[in-house]
Amino acid sequence: MSEGLGTSSPVRGEPTREPRAAGATGANSAPDLGARGLRRRAVALMLASHLGPTLAVTLFATALCAGMGAPATTWLAMAAAVLAGQLSVGWSNDWVDHARDVRAGRADKPLATGRLGVGAVRAAAWSALAVCVPLSWSLGWRSGGLHLVAVAGAWAYNLWLKRTAWSWLPFAVSFGLIPVFTALAVPGRPTPPWWAVAAGALLGVGAHLVNVVPDLEDDAATGVRGLPHRMGARASTVIAALTMLAATACLVLVPGRGLRGAAGAGLAVAVLLVVACAVVAAARPRSRLPFALAMAVAAVDVVLLVGAAELLV
């Protein structure tokens, strides 16, 4: 396939163009066709960024930073830095996995279907990473440096670790660093306690497991052998549920909090979501719903963590 945006294949099922009416001029129709093509490619580029997880992680980090009392300039800078980093991670994932996605017949991947060229997505990934660096440093050398470590961990997963038994490690490190680099961006905030870091790490491992389970067969056929592939779908689902519950417990059963009020309600909601995640994953192994439920658990945990902001000092 040729690289670049200008050589993408037409989308299957797209309506054919109406014949041009008599007397119509090319000057009127050509710009419309170009605009439609640009819109389609822009949508395809956003899909290739793994838009759901990208926005979820960005919103989580931004909400946590704002909940810790950061001024608007700080949490807006946090949002921009995390968004750029997550876009680079999503695009690099589809770029690196292009050949495997084609072999697996992934109709949900714009690169695999030819809607985008490899060169365009690769350029987008590197550009987003280049933008992420100064945005991260604007948060301060400690916060920005740790955010870049988290982004580097995600890139390491895409480039190598996803094919090893250590596939869980980048998720544990990168998610565990979220409460740390968000806290360090807020003036006067110390490093958060161990339970906040542990909750982020456990949540990251759980999200990794439930996200990979639907693709186990496709990944195995293309040579990917991460930890979930070695454990199998059932064991991965059970461990994912346990890690997500443990993450929520870290945020609820902390000194000075206890199972009262919002904390107890948050734990109850998280338990229901985790049970639903496990049931759906067992009944429909290729469903993406368990990952969405895992992200909902993450949202509950962010709310719990923001609510415990006074305990992070």
N, C-alpha and C positions, 0 to 999 in steps of 0.2 A: 504494500500500500504506500502511495506517495505521502510524504509528510506535509503538514501545514493545513490551515483552515480552508484554503481555497480548493482542496481536492477531496472533500468529504463526499461520501456516497449519499444518494437520496434516501429519505426515510421511507421504509416500506409502509404502504397504506396511505401515503400522502395523496390528497386529491390532485387530479390532473388540472392543468391550467385551462381556463375557458378560452375558446378561440377569440382572437382580438376582433373587436367590432370594426365594421367597415369605416374607414376614415380615421381610426385611432392612430396615434403616432407613437413611435418607440420611445420618444422623450418622456412620455407619461408613464409607460409601463416598466421600463428598465429600473428606475430608482425603487419602485415598489418591490420588484423581485429581489433586488439587492438588499433592501431593508428586511424582507422576510427571511432571506438566507442568513443575514447577520443575527436576527433574533433566534432562529433555530440553533445556530451554532453557539450563541451565548447560553441558551438553555442547556444544550448538550455539555458545555464546559462546566456549568454549575452542577449538573448531574455527576460529572466525572470528579467533582471535588468531594463526593460523599457528603452532600449538603446537610442531611439530617444530623449526623454526628458532629459535623463541623460547627453548625449553629448551636447544638446542644452544649458542647464543651465551652464555646465562647460565652454563651449565656450563663453557664454555671460559674465560670471564673469571674465574670463581670458582676454577677449578683453577689458572690462571696466578697469581692473587693468592696463593692458599695455597702454591703451589710456590715463590714468592719469599720465603717466611718470614713472611707476615702473620699476626698473632694471629687467633684465632677470631672475635673481635668485628669485626675489619676485613673478613675475607673473607665473613662472614655479611652484613655491611652491603653489601659489593660485590654479593653474590648478590641481595639485595633490590632494590638500585638498578637493576641491569642487568635483572632480571626485570620490574620496573615499566616501564622504558623500552622493552623489547622488546614487552611486551603493548600498550603505547600505539601502537607502530609497526604491529604486526599488525592491531589493530582499526581504526586509521586507514586502513590499506590497503584493507580490505574495505568500510569506510564510503565512502571516496572513489571506489572502483571499482564501487560498487553498480549504477549504471545500466548500465555496460559489461558487468558480469558477467551481468545479466539478459538483455541483448541477445545475449550469447554463449551463453546457456543453460548456465551453469556449475552443474551439479548438485552439485559438491563445495563450493559456497559457501552457508552457511546463510542469508545475506542474500538471495542470488539465488533461493533456493527458498522463501522466505517463512517459514522457521523462526524468524527473528528480525526485529525491526523496525529500521529505520535509526536511529531515535532512541536505541534502547538501545545499539547498537554505538558510535555517536558519543559518547554519555555515558560509556561504558566507556573509550573512547580518551582523552578529556579527563581523566577521573578518574585513570587510570593515569599520565598525564603529570604531573598535579598532585602525585601521591604520589612520582613519580620525582625531582622537584626537591629536596625536603628530604632524601630518602635519599641523593642524589648529594652534596649539600653536607656530609653527615655524614662523607664520606670525605676532607674537606679541600677548600679552594677550588681548588687546582690539579687534583687528580684529579677532583673532582666537576664542575668547570667543563668539563674536556675530555670527560667522559662526556656531559654535556648537549650539547656540540657534536656528538658522535657521534649522539646521538638526534635532534638538530635536522637533521642531514644526512639521516637516514632519513626524517623527515617531509617534508623538501624533495623527496626522491625521490617519495614518494607523491603529493604535491600538484602537482608540476610537472615535475621533471627526468626522470621515467620516459618522458616523451613527447618528449625531446630527444636529440640526439647525445651529450649529457653524462650520460646515465643511469648510466654507470659511476662517475662521480666520487664520489657519496655513499658508495658501497661502498668505494672506495679510501680515502677519508678516515676513515670510521667504523671499518672493520676495522683500518686502520693505527694508529688511536688506541688500540685495545684494549691492546696491551702498554705504551703510555705511561700511560694513566690507571690501569691496574692496578699498575704499578710505583710511581707517585707516591702511591698509597694506602698503601704499605708504609713505615713509618718508617725513614729512613736510606737509602732507595733513590733513586739518581739517575735521570735520564731514560734510558731504554734506548738502545742504539746503533742506528745507521741500519738495520742488517740486520734487526733485529727489526721495526721499523716497516715496512720494505719488504716483508717476508714477509707481514705482516698486510694491507697494501694489495693486494698481488698476489693473495692468497687471496680477498679480498673481490671483486675484479674477476672472478676465475674463477667464484666462486659465483654472481655476478649473471648471467653469461653462460649457465651451464648451467641456472639456474633459469628463465630467460625462454624458452629455446629451445622447450620443449613448448607454450608459449602463443603462438607467433609468429602463427599464423593467426587465432586469436581476437582477439589484440591489434590486428592489422592491420585487421580488420573493424570495430573500434571506434575507430580513429584513433590508436592508440599507436604511436609511431615512435621507439623508443629506439635505442641503438647496435646491439644484437643484431638488431633488425629491419632496420636499414640494411645490415648485413653479410651477413645470411642465416644459416640454421641450420648449414651446413657450416663456414663461416669462424668462426662464433661458437664452435662446438665445438672446433675446432683451437686457437684462441687461448685458450680456457678451459683446455685441457690444458696448453698452454705456460706460462700464467701460474701454474697450480698447481704445476707442476714447478719453475718459477723460485722460487716461495715456499719450497718445501722445500729447494732448493739454498741459499737465503739462510740457512737455519737449520743446514745441515750444513757447508757450505764456509765457515766463519767462522774467523777467527784463533784458534788454540788448540784447535780441535776436530778436524777431519779426519774421514775415512771409517772410523772404527773403532768397534767395539762397537755400542751402541744407535743411534748416529748413522747408521752404514752400514745397519743393519737398517731403520731408519725410512725412509731414502731408498728402499730396495728396495721396501718396502710401499707407499710413496707412488707410486712409478713404476707398480706393478701396478694400483693403484686408479685412477690417471689413465688408463692404457691402457684399463681396463675402462670407465671413464666415456666415453671417446671412442668406443669400439666400440658401446656401448649407445646413445649419443646418435645415432650415424650410422645404426644399424639401426632404432631405434625413436624417431624424433624427438619424439614426444609423451609419452614415458615420463618419470616423475618419478625413476626410479632414478639417472640421472646426478647429480641434485642430492643424493641421499642419499650417493652415492659421493664427491661433493665435500665433504660434511660429514665423511665418514670421513677424507679427506685433511686437513681442518682439524683433526680430532682428533689425527691423527698429528703435525701441526705443533705443536699445543699441547703434546703430550708432549715433542717435541724442544725446544720453547722452555723448558718447565719444567726439562728436563734440563740446559739451558744457563744456568740461573739464575745460576750463578757467573760467567758471562761477561757478564752484563747490568750489572755494576758499572763 
